[in-house]
Each structure stands twice: as C-alpha cells, then as structure tokens.
Amino acid sequence: MKIAELRTKKPSELTELLAHEQNDLAAARRGLAAGELSNPRVIAQHRKTIARIMTVMSVALKKEEEK
C-alpha cells in the first residue's frame, strides 16, 4: 500500500490495518518456517507496509501535539 493512500485514512482505520498486517506477517513467517510459503518476498513487503503505517501514525501524532 502506498503512503499517499495511508495518509487519507483515519487513525482508527490505520490501527486496524496495522493489526491486520502484523497478523499477515506472522502467518507468512509461520508459512516460511513450515516450508509452505512459495514467495518469501511477501515477508519483506509486509514489514515495509507496517513501517509505512507506523510512520504515518507517528507524523499524525506529532501534528496533533504541535497544535
């Protein structure tokens, strides 16, 4: 998911999306350990998406503190 898409979402949606991505990452890691994951690149994609979500949440929090 692109960062521009994330910036348009509400904080509650971001929190929900973050939890979903973290669950997907955990499932992908389990799949890799079990040898069921066909594309290990998925793990990196989930990690980057999680980082993007957390960055957007952090920026939004700092903007609120400045006000």
Protein Blocks (a to p, Z undefined) as FASTA:
>chain_A
ZZklmmmpcfklmmmmmmmmmmmmmmmmmmmmnopafblklmmmmmmmmmmmmmmmmmmm
mmmmmZZ
